[in-house]
């Protein structure tokens, strides 16, 4: 059930924007075990005047190609799953685009699960792929 918002500079090509989204999605499939059709992304193009960042932070240098990947997901993944997800996202994006691994900022925002999502009709759906006792679906 992740929802992804990718904020990036407008000057990047459409191919890079698409490849970035696909790289994030493939990483979520692999590391968070989401279904392939659980693909809800917004790619937000920003002018230079709308992106503020330090040239270096925590010893990591950033360039004008900096991107921000926000992932909204249900709680329940382990620290190691998150670590692997971030590494996989950075690797996949850098292998398929001109974006450097050092320019990929990832923010994971978790919520308590199924009652915080509606995928249509203004209703709370009960995803069958999240079983009782698994990650975040609680059959109460």
Buried (B, 14 or more C-beta within 10 A) or exposed (E): BBBBBBBBBEEBEEEBBBBBBBBBBBBBBBBBEBEEEBBBBEBEBBEEEEBEEEEEEEEEEBEEBBBBBBBBBBEBBEEEBBEBBBBBBBBBBBEBBEBBEBBBBBEBEBBEBBEBBEEEEEEEEEBEEBEEEEBBBBEE
